[in-house]
Amino acid sequence: MVTKLDLAQDWLPRYTGMPVEEFGNYVLLTNFQTYARRFAAKFKSNLYGEDRPMQAATNGDGLTIINFGIGSPNAATVMDLLTAYHPEAVLFLGKCGGLKSSTEIGNFILPIGAIRGEGTSDDYLPPLVPALPSFKLHKFVSEKLVDRGFDYRTGVIYTTNRRVWEHDDEFKSRLRDYTPIAIDMETATIFAVGHKNEIARGALLLVSDLPMTQAGIKTQASDAQVSQQWAETHLDIGIESLAEIGEKGEKIKHFRY
């Protein structure tokens, strides 16, 4: 009988081009090929998968980055594929749209939880199970943010499978009722599927737009400006956070409900 482990160990290199034994114990997930390329250049690592759905690279200290693409189905897929070897910790570096007046472009957000509006996670857990990060992992990230002098935000993220919703006043009204601090397309899925698969997980999100206002809706030009200003810092904080966990030998345990 083919098991989930059999599939994950076969499909992880199939999707990324990188052999399972080259994946590290600490994993950065991202939506951006530029992050994977920056990482590979920084550590002079091989970048696998440029002809595959996902790209991956590992540095000499056992830290891996994977660009898994966009959306909750891809997020669920990569969290399933990581059961091929069960890394110690996974940190998602993504962008989000700020929904509160207190959030500004360039702010960092450490989510305390996520609303499962995407539907994908319903295939893994009942709808009433909350999508939560591993808070010990977030402790390391928050320390790195403070060390760099960043006034980060915390709050609940709304995760959706919808992309072009900024014109939909009814959807925006529901968002206000749910009171999230930001919106994205992956965080709740990573948290929920990580919990199901017993993988420690977290997210450091960068506010890239303010979609509740006409002037704040993301464009190609505005997104490129955010990336130019903040992408390197975003990636560096993720690298430093997971590197410190590895150096200290911390175990981030998974506790079942």
KOLTOR-219273 format. One line per field, with one value per residue (C-alpha): residue in one letter; y, z, x. Coordinates in steps of 0.001 Angstrom, whole numbers. Each point is the difference from the previous one (the first is absolute). Layout:
BEGIN
code	a/...
north	Y/...
up	Z/...
east	X/...
end
This chain:
BEGIN
code	m/v/t/k/l/d/l/a/q/d/w/l/p/r/y/t/g/m/p/v/e/e/f/g/n/y/v/l/l/t/n/f/q/t/y/a/r/r/f/a/a/k/f/k/s/n/l/y/g/e/d/r/p/m/q/a/a/t/n/g/d/g/l/t/i/i/n/f/g/i/g/s/p/n/a/a/t/v/m/d/l/l/t/a/y/h/p/e/a/v/l/f/l/g/k/c/g/g/l/k/s/s/t/e/i/g/n/f/i/l/p/i/g/a/i/r/g/e/g/t/s/d/d/y/l/p/p/l/v/p/a/l/p/s/f/k/l/h/k/f/v/s/e/k/l/v/d/r/g/f/d/y/r/t/g/v/i/y/t/t/n/r/r/v/w/e/h/d/d/e/f/k/s/r/l/r/d/y/t/p/i/a/i/d/m/e/t/a/t/i/f/a/v/g/h/k/n/e/i/a/r/g/a/l/l/l/v/s/d/l/p/m/t/q/a/g/i/k/t/q/a/s/d/a/q/v/s/q/q/w/a/e/t/h/l/d/i/g/i/e/s/l/a/e/i/g/e/k/g/e/k/i/k/h/f/r/y
north	0/3475/2170/3770/-168/-1891/2680/2909/-1427/-560/3276/2456/-412/-314/3467/1697/-1926/-262/-3411/-631/-430/3566/1622/1614/-271/3624/1235/3430/-4/2825/974/1734/-1440/3123/-1001/-3451/1532/2507/-2820/-2150/2933/980/-3467/-1010/-2949/-1961/1173/-2993/-105/2927/-2310/-1374/1312/828/1212/-971/589/-1005/1748/-1641/272/-2045/2890/-499/2419/-1108/2198/-1915/2475/1858/-1071/-2365/-3188/443/784/-3225/-1951/1163/-659/-3532/-505/1027/-3091/-1772/757/2203/3092/1504/3319/1725/3793/1576/3303/1496/3273/1116/2826/2202/413/2248/3692/-886/-2060/1672/-1215/-1400/-1149/-3545/-2168/-3069/-1648/-1395/-1994/-104/-222/-2947/1726/-1895/-3319/-2101/-682/-1501/-3111/-402/1109/747/3685/744/-939/3277/702/853/411/-1566/2907/-1048/446/3478/860/-322/2084/2746/229/554/2695/1790/-298/1836/2667/-923/747/-3091/-766/-3063/-1028/-2413/-498/-765/-2541/-229/-1813/3097/2302/2801/973/3668/1097/-2094/2190/-2920/-2010/3036/499/-3593/589/2957/-2183/-2671/2700/-1485/2142/-1157/-2305/-2545/-3268/-2513/543/-1860/-2953/-228/183/-2545/-2523/426/-875/-3003/-1222/792/2493/3107/3051/3760/2993/3384/2119/3246/2528/736/1808/1534/-1509/1456/3428/804/1603/-2939/-2796/-1837/570/-1437/3234/358/-3635/360/3029/-1922/-2898/2302/1654/-2914/-3416/-328/922/-2367/-2891/821/11/-3425/-1368/1419/-1308/-3603/72/985/-2867/-2386/1497/-248/-3507/985/-2550/1419/-2731/-721/-346/-1774/1596
up	0/-890/3131/403/925/-3233/-2040/1847/-349/-3718/-722/1996/-2416/-2897/737/963/-1782/3290/1562/3337/1806/-925/1814/3329/3427/-165/-2945/-1307/-2236/-2414/-3013/-1771/-2289/677/3692/-978/-2371/2619/2510/-2438/-958/3637/975/-3404/20/-2917/-974/-1067/-1883/-2400/-2446/2689/1769/3109/544/2957/1410/3200/1627/1812/3394/-847/-809/-3071/-1971/-2207/-2380/-175/-2101/781/1719/2628/-2149/-598/3696/976/-2564/1296/3623/-1022/-1953/3033/1819/-2133/2842/2562/469/3465/-927/-3011/-333/-2747/-1409/-1839/-866/1173/-406/3052/1068/3066/156/2326/-2697/-2529/-3039/1169/3383/1099/1471/2205/-143/3221/-2079/-3329/-1158/-2329/-2813/-2737/197/-736/3672/356/-1698/2946/3138/1030/-506/3753/527/179/-2284/2398/-238/2256/2393/1094/-3593/-70/3137/-1938/-2865/2324/1641/-3393/-864/3289/-485/-3303/1540/-1829/1613/-1257/242/1214/-778/-1903/-3756/-2334/-2621/-3221/-3325/-1753/-1745/-1813/2763/527/-2063/2092/2694/1528/493/1475/2418/1235/493/2270/2033/484/1289/-1364/-119/-3518/-2865/-1968/-1908/1894/3751/1337/-2270/1153/3640/-325/-2179/2130/3054/-1746/-1086/3369/-1468/1990/-2072/55/-2286/-350/-2323/-1712/-621/-3714/-631/1640/-2096/1886/-1512/-3706/200/1929/-2464/-1154/-3494/-1775/563/3698/724/-1695/2192/3188/-1073/-801/3411/2287/-1605/1086/3606/22/-1179/2361/3058/-980/-484/3313/1919/-1166/223/3670/765/-1616/1852/3354/-708/992/-530/-1015/1091/-1588/2592/-984/1040
east	0/1277/239/-40/3691/750/-1752/1594/3505/-564/-1797/2148/2945/-2461/-1409/3285/2742/1922/754/-1730/3332/1009/-2925/868/-1602/-1199/-2047/-940/-3073/-690/-2111/2828/2640/2074/249/1271/2526/1181/429/1966/2234/559/1219/1403/-2408/-1393/-3482/-2043/-3273/165/-1785/-2352/-3137/2088/3563/2186/3477/1821/2949/2903/-1714/-3085/-2349/-2198/-2154/-2906/-1972/-3276/-2006/-3219/-3215/-1283/-7/3736/519/-1760/2013/3368/-985/-998/3225/2058/-1285/2617/2418/-1816/2210/449/-1653/-1573/-305/-2098/1247/-2959/-1660/-3414/-2482/-448/-3633/307/777/2896/1740/2258/1901/3325/-1348/823/-2758/407/-3445/-1427/-2478/-1773/-3617/-450/-1874/1885/-1844/3087/676/-3497/1388/2383/-1836/-3596/-928/-88/3653/1987/2960/2821/3771/2601/491/3488/1132/-1549/1970/3250/-1371/-1257/3422/1637/-2542/660/3768/-385/-2226/-3211/-3361/-1801/-3722/-1873/-3546/-2199/411/-2900/1063/-2017/214/-1359/2392/-1889/-2420/867/-3028/-2448/-1580/-1938/3195/1748/-2890/375/3716/-755/-2391/2710/2443/3274/3107/932/-937/2022/-369/2161/474/-3051/761/3614/-1073/-2822/1824/3128/-2071/-1532/3439/1620/2497/969/-947/-124/-335/1641/-2122/921/-2788/244/-3296/-3077/-2800/-2971/718/47/3425/1436/-818/3113/1332/3001/1889/-893/858/3377/727/-858/2211/2877/-204/-849/639/3633/-820/-2986/2159/2871/-2289/-1323/3508/1235/-3030/307/3794/-214/-2371/2471/2977/-1747/-1244/-3537/-2740/-3366/-2340/-3358/-2760/-3178/-3288
end
